[in-house]
Amino acid sequence: MEDLVLVNQEGKVATVTINRPKQLNALNGDTIAALSITMQELEENESVRAIILTGSGEKSFVAGADIKEFANYSVEEGKALARRGHETLFNLIENLRTPVIAAVNGFALGGGLELAMSCHMRVASDNARMGLPEVTLGVIPGYGGTQRLAQLVGKGKAMEMITTAGMIDANDALKWGLVNHVVALDELHAKCAEIASKIAKNSGVAIAAAMSAVNAGFETGVNGFEAEIDAFGEAFGTDEFKEGTTAFLEKRKPDFK
């Protein structure tokens, strides 16, 4: 059996490719588990400073979940499926210390858009189509779909996308803030690599703290400003703060380890 997930590292940037082209890279339990293991391994790899996540082929990032896996689930099995997905992969990615860039090549529907939204930023090819069609199946978006979409595009637009089950194209996704950039398909990886290389030059410790502070602002019962104050102060005790400030005063580029 072919690997469900492929990893290629160039310098400090790792590219993770979901490898189910015949199924348009649809997420099933095995693929979610494989992605989870891969992301944790890359998080622990100190040579990796940024991750690009994409799908194999030119048609689809991830076309959705593998519906035949859960078509006959009970209420309790459905809840367990959602919770397992959150904990195993989607929340895991959102809370990684290593930035993850979704390279959305083609369709990102249902679980595919939810996966892209769990990443820290998104770049789409101009043939990309995005949506949450779950209500056409009599179910609601899971894996954080109802929450992250509203955070990214606003409550009203999220309500429209979810209740109509409609797809939007890459340019509309850019207009609504769902993606950071739109480029031609053959330029997608290069654009993501460009962003990743810029990330890799900066302090990994500071980046991790900054992403955590941003996420804190979206957590119920957490004061994002207080989280920022704490993270800002903690930075003063790091070797990378010493290197960054010393390099600035010495008028040289910092060498972050």
Contacts in CASP RR format, 6 or more apart in sequence:
PFRMAT RR
TARGET T0000
AUTHOR 0000-0000-0000
METHOD contacts of the structure
MODEL  1
MEDLVLVNQEGKVATVTINRPKQLNALNGDTIAALSITMQELEENESVRA
IILTGSGEKSFVAGADIKEFANYSVEEGKALARRGHETLFNLIENLRTPV
IAAVNGFALGGGLELAMSCHMRVASDNARMGLPEVTLGVIPGYGGTQRLA
QLVGKGKAMEMITTAGMIDANDALKWGLVNHVVALDELHAKCAEIASKIA
KNSGVAIAAAMSAVNAGFETGVNGFEAEIDAFGEAFGTDEFKEGTTAFLE
KRKPDFK
2 19 0 8 1.000
3 19 0 8 1.000
3 34 0 8 1.000
4 18 0 8 1.000
4 19 0 8 1.000
4 20 0 8 1.000
4 30 0 8 1.000
4 31 0 8 1.000
4 34 0 8 1.000
4 35 0 8 1.000
5 16 0 8 1.000
5 17 0 8 1.000
5 18 0 8 1.000
5 19 0 8 1.000
5 31 0 8 1.000
5 34 0 8 1.000
5 35 0 8 1.000
5 38 0 8 1.000
6 16 0 8 1.000
6 17 0 8 1.000
6 19 0 8 1.000
6 56 0 8 1.000
7 14 0 8 1.000
7 15 0 8 1.000
7 16 0 8 1.000
7 17 0 8 1.000
7 38 0 8 1.000
7 42 0 8 1.000
8 14 0 8 1.000
8 15 0 8 1.000
8 17 0 8 1.000
9 15 0 8 1.000
9 47 0 8 1.000
9 48 0 8 1.000
10 193 0 8 1.000
11 47 0 8 1.000
11 200 0 8 1.000
12 47 0 8 1.000
12 48 0 8 1.000
12 49 0 8 1.000
12 50 0 8 1.000
12 196 0 8 1.000
12 197 0 8 1.000
12 200 0 8 1.000
13 48 0 8 1.000
13 49 0 8 1.000
13 50 0 8 1.000
13 51 0 8 1.000
13 52 0 8 1.000
13 193 0 8 1.000
13 196 0 8 1.000
13 197 0 8 1.000
13 200 0 8 1.000
14 42 0 8 1.000
14 45 0 8 1.000
14 48 0 8 1.000
14 50 0 8 1.000
14 51 0 8 1.000
14 52 0 8 1.000
15 51 0 8 1.000
15 52 0 8 1.000
15 53 0 8 1.000
15 54 0 8 1.000
15 189 0 8 1.000
16 35 0 8 1.000
16 38 0 8 1.000
16 39 0 8 1.000
16 42 0 8 1.000
16 51 0 8 1.000
16 52 0 8 1.000
16 53 0 8 1.000
16 54 0 8 1.000
17 54 0 8 1.000
17 55 0 8 1.000
17 56 0 8 1.000
18 25 0 8 1.000
18 27 0 8 1.000
18 31 0 8 1.000
18 35 0 8 1.000
18 53 0 8 1.000
18 54 0 8 1.000
18 55 0 8 1.000
18 56 0 8 1.000
18 61 0 8 1.000
18 62 0 8 1.000
19 25 0 8 1.000
19 55 0 8 1.000
19 56 0 8 1.000
20 26 0 8 1.000
20 31 0 8 1.000
20 56 0 8 1.000
21 56 0 8 1.000
21 57 0 8 1.000
23 63 0 8 1.000
23 66 0 8 1.000
24 59 0 8 1.000
24 60 0 8 1.000
24 62 0 8 1.000
24 63 0 8 1.000
24 64 0 8 1.000
24 107 0 8 1.000
25 31 0 8 1.000
25 55 0 8 1.000
25 56 0 8 1.000
25 60 0 8 1.000
25 61 0 8 1.000
25 62 0 8 1.000
25 63 0 8 1.000
26 62 0 8 1.000
26 63 0 8 1.000
26 64 0 8 1.000
26 65 0 8 1.000
26 66 0 8 1.000
27 62 0 8 1.000
27 64 0 8 1.000
27 65 0 8 1.000
27 66 0 8 1.000
27 111 0 8 1.000
27 112 0 8 1.000
27 115 0 8 1.000
28 65 0 8 1.000
28 66 0 8 1.000
28 69 0 8 1.000
29 66 0 8 1.000
29 69 0 8 1.000
31 66 0 8 1.000
32 85 0 8 1.000
32 88 0 8 1.000
32 89 0 8 1.000
33 88 0 8 1.000
35 89 0 8 1.000
36 88 0 8 1.000
36 89 0 8 1.000
36 92 0 8 1.000
39 51 0 8 1.000
39 89 0 8 1.000
39 92 0 8 1.000
39 93 0 8 1.000
39 96 0 8 1.000
39 100 0 8 1.000
40 92 0 8 1.000
42 48 0 8 1.000
42 51 0 8 1.000
42 98 0 8 1.000
43 96 0 8 1.000
43 97 0 8 1.000
43 98 0 8 1.000
48 98 0 8 1.000
49 98 0 8 1.000
49 196 0 8 1.000
49 199 0 8 1.000
49 200 0 8 1.000
49 204 0 8 1.000
50 98 0 8 1.000
50 99 0 8 1.000
50 100 0 8 1.000
50 101 0 8 1.000
50 195 0 8 1.000
50 196 0 8 1.000
50 197 0 8 1.000
50 199 0 8 1.000
50 200 0 8 1.000
51 96 0 8 1.000
51 98 0 8 1.000
51 99 0 8 1.000
51 100 0 8 1.000
51 101 0 8 1.000
51 196 0 8 1.000
52 100 0 8 1.000
52 101 0 8 1.000
52 103 0 8 1.000
52 189 0 8 1.000
52 192 0 8 1.000
52 193 0 8 1.000
52 196 0 8 1.000
53 93 0 8 1.000
53 100 0 8 1.000
53 101 0 8 1.000
53 102 0 8 1.000
53 103 0 8 1.000
53 115 0 8 1.000
53 119 0 8 1.000
54 61 0 8 1.000
54 102 0 8 1.000
54 103 0 8 1.000
54 104 0 8 1.000
54 105 0 8 1.000
54 188 0 8 1.000
54 189 0 8 1.000
54 192 0 8 1.000
55 61 0 8 1.000
55 62 0 8 1.000
55 103 0 8 1.000
55 105 0 8 1.000
57 105 0 8 1.000
58 105 0 8 1.000
58 106 0 8 1.000
58 127 0 8 1.000
58 185 0 8 1.000
59 105 0 8 1.000
59 106 0 8 1.000
59 107 0 8 1.000
60 105 0 8 1.000
60 106 0 8 1.000
60 107 0 8 1.000
60 108 0 8 1.000
61 102 0 8 1.000
61 103 0 8 1.000
61 104 0 8 1.000
61 105 0 8 1.000
61 106 0 8 1.000
61 107 0 8 1.000
61 108 0 8 1.000
61 112 0 8 1.000
61 115 0 8 1.000
61 116 0 8 1.000
61 128 0 8 1.000
62 107 0 8 1.000
62 108 0 8 1.000
62 109 0 8 1.000
62 111 0 8 1.000
62 112 0 8 1.000
62 115 0 8 1.000
62 116 0 8 1.000
63 107 0 8 1.000
63 109 0 8 1.000
63 112 0 8 1.000
64 107 0 8 1.000
64 109 0 8 1.000
64 110 0 8 1.000
64 111 0 8 1.000
64 112 0 8 1.000
65 110 0 8 1.000
65 111 0 8 1.000
65 112 0 8 1.000
67 137 0 8 1.000
70 77 0 8 1.000
70 78 0 8 1.000
70 81 0 8 1.000
73 81 0 8 1.000
82 142 0 8 1.000
82 143 0 8 1.000
85 143 0 8 1.000
86 143 0 8 1.000
86 144 0 8 1.000
89 115 0 8 1.000
89 118 0 8 1.000
89 143 0 8 1.000
90 114 0 8 1.000
90 115 0 8 1.000
90 118 0 8 1.000
90 143 0 8 1.000
90 144 0 8 1.000
91 118 0 8 1.000
93 100 0 8 1.000
93 115 0 8 1.000
93 118 0 8 1.000
93 119 0 8 1.000
94 118 0 8 1.000
94 119 0 8 1.000
94 120 0 8 1.000
94 215 0 8 1.000
95 212 0 8 1.000
95 215 0 8 1.000
96 120 0 8 1.000
97 204 0 8 1.000
97 207 0 8 1.000
97 208 0 8 1.000
97 211 0 8 1.000
97 212 0 8 1.000
98 208 0 8 1.000
99 120 0 8 1.000
99 121 0 8 1.000
99 196 0 8 1.000
99 199 0 8 1.000
99 207 0 8 1.000
99 211 0 8 1.000
100 119 0 8 1.000
100 120 0 8 1.000
101 119 0 8 1.000
101 120 0 8 1.000
101 121 0 8 1.000
101 122 0 8 1.000
101 123 0 8 1.000
101 192 0 8 1.000
101 195 0 8 1.000
101 196 0 8 1.000
102 108 0 8 1.000
102 115 0 8 1.000
102 116 0 8 1.000
102 119 0 8 1.000
102 121 0 8 1.000
102 122 0 8 1.000
102 123 0 8 1.000
103 123 0 8 1.000
103 125 0 8 1.000
103 188 0 8 1.000
103 189 0 8 1.000
103 192 0 8 1.000
104 116 0 8 1.000
104 122 0 8 1.000
104 123 0 8 1.000
104 124 0 8 1.000
104 125 0 8 1.000
104 128 0 8 1.000
104 130 0 8 1.000
104 170 0 8 1.000
104 179 0 8 1.000
105 125 0 8 1.000
105 127 0 8 1.000
105 128 0 8 1.000
105 185 0 8 1.000
105 188 0 8 1.000
106 124 0 8 1.000
106 125 0 8 1.000
106 127 0 8 1.000
106 128 0 8 1.000
106 129 0 8 1.000
106 185 0 8 1.000
107 128 0 8 1.000
107 129 0 8 1.000
107 130 0 8 1.000
108 115 0 8 1.000
108 116 0 8 1.000
108 124 0 8 1.000
108 128 0 8 1.000
108 129 0 8 1.000
108 130 0 8 1.000
108 131 0 8 1.000
109 129 0 8 1.000
109 130 0 8 1.000
109 131 0 8 1.000
109 132 0 8 1.000
109 133 0 8 1.000
109 167 0 8 1.000
110 131 0 8 1.000
110 132 0 8 1.000
110 133 0 8 1.000
110 134 0 8 1.000
110 141 0 8 1.000
110 145 0 8 1.000
111 141 0 8 1.000
111 142 0 8 1.000
111 143 0 8 1.000
111 145 0 8 1.000
113 130 0 8 1.000
113 131 0 8 1.000
113 132 0 8 1.000
113 145 0 8 1.000
113 149 0 8 1.000
114 132 0 8 1.000
114 141 0 8 1.000
114 142 0 8 1.000
114 143 0 8 1.000
114 144 0 8 1.000
114 145 0 8 1.000
114 148 0 8 1.000
115 143 0 8 1.000
116 122 0 8 1.000
116 130 0 8 1.000
117 144 0 8 1.000
117 145 0 8 1.000
117 148 0 8 1.000
117 149 0 8 1.000
117 152 0 8 1.000
117 178 0 8 1.000
118 143 0 8 1.000
118 144 0 8 1.000
118 148 0 8 1.000
120 211 0 8 1.000
121 180 0 8 1.000
121 195 0 8 1.000
122 178 0 8 1.000
122 179 0 8 1.000
122 180 0 8 1.000
123 179 0 8 1.000
123 180 0 8 1.000
123 181 0 8 1.000
123 182 0 8 1.000
123 183 0 8 1.000
123 188 0 8 1.000
123 191 0 8 1.000
123 192 0 8 1.000
123 195 0 8 1.000
124 130 0 8 1.000
124 170 0 8 1.000
124 173 0 8 1.000
124 174 0 8 1.000
124 179 0 8 1.000
124 181 0 8 1.000
124 182 0 8 1.000
124 183 0 8 1.000
124 188 0 8 1.000
125 170 0 8 1.000
125 182 0 8 1.000
125 183 0 8 1.000
125 184 0 8 1.000
125 185 0 8 1.000
125 188 0 8 1.000
126 170 0 8 1.000
126 171 0 8 1.000
126 182 0 8 1.000
126 183 0 8 1.000
126 184 0 8 1.000
126 185 0 8 1.000
127 170 0 8 1.000
127 185 0 8 1.000
128 169 0 8 1.000
128 170 0 8 1.000
128 173 0 8 1.000
128 179 0 8 1.000
128 182 0 8 1.000
129 167 0 8 1.000
129 168 0 8 1.000
129 169 0 8 1.000
129 170 0 8 1.000
130 167 0 8 1.000
130 168 0 8 1.000
130 169 0 8 1.000
130 170 0 8 1.000
130 173 0 8 1.000
130 178 0 8 1.000
130 179 0 8 1.000
131 161 0 8 1.000
131 165 0 8 1.000
131 166 0 8 1.000
131 167 0 8 1.000
131 168 0 8 1.000
132 141 0 8 1.000
132 145 0 8 1.000
132 149 0 8 1.000
132 161 0 8 1.000
132 162 0 8 1.000
132 165 0 8 1.000
133 165 0 8 1.000
133 166 0 8 1.000
133 167 0 8 1.000
134 140 0 8 1.000
134 141 0 8 1.000
134 142 0 8 1.000
134 162 0 8 1.000
134 165 0 8 1.000
135 162 0 8 1.000
135 163 0 8 1.000
135 165 0 8 1.000
136 165 0 8 1.000
140 146 0 8 1.000
140 162 0 8 1.000
141 149 0 8 1.000
141 162 0 8 1.000
146 158 0 8 1.000
146 162 0 8 1.000
149 158 0 8 1.000
149 161 0 8 1.000
149 162 0 8 1.000
149 178 0 8 1.000
150 156 0 8 1.000
150 158 0 8 1.000
150 159 0 8 1.000
151 218 0 8 1.000
152 176 0 8 1.000
152 177 0 8 1.000
152 178 0 8 1.000
153 161 0 8 1.000
153 176 0 8 1.000
153 177 0 8 1.000
153 178 0 8 1.000
157 176 0 8 1.000
161 168 0 8 1.000
168 176 0 8 1.000
168 178 0 8 1.000
170 179 0 8 1.000
170 182 0 8 1.000
171 182 0 8 1.000
173 179 0 8 1.000
173 182 0 8 1.000
174 180 0 8 1.000
174 181 0 8 1.000
174 182 0 8 1.000
181 191 0 8 1.000
183 191 0 8 1.000
199 207 0 8 1.000
201 256 0 8 1.000
202 256 0 8 1.000
203 238 0 8 1.000
203 240 0 8 1.000
203 241 0 8 1.000
203 243 0 8 1.000
203 244 0 8 1.000
203 254 0 8 1.000
203 256 0 8 1.000
204 240 0 8 1.000
204 256 0 8 1.000
205 235 0 8 1.000
205 238 0 8 1.000
205 240 0 8 1.000
205 256 0 8 1.000
206 235 0 8 1.000
206 238 0 8 1.000
206 240 0 8 1.000
206 241 0 8 1.000
209 231 0 8 1.000
209 234 0 8 1.000
209 235 0 8 1.000
210 231 0 8 1.000
212 227 0 8 1.000
212 231 0 8 1.000
213 224 0 8 1.000
213 227 0 8 1.000
213 228 0 8 1.000
213 231 0 8 1.000
216 222 0 8 1.000
216 223 0 8 1.000
216 224 0 8 1.000
216 227 0 8 1.000
216 228 0 8 1.000
217 223 0 8 1.000
217 224 0 8 1.000
217 227 0 8 1.000
235 241 0 8 1.000
239 257 0 8 1.000
240 254 0 8 1.000
240 256 0 8 1.000
240 257 0 8 1.000
243 254 0 8 1.000
243 255 0 8 1.000
243 256 0 8 1.000
243 257 0 8 1.000
244 254 0 8 1.000
244 256 0 8 1.000
246 254 0 8 1.000
247 253 0 8 1.000
247 254 0 8 1.000
247 255 0 8 1.000
248 254 0 8 1.000
END
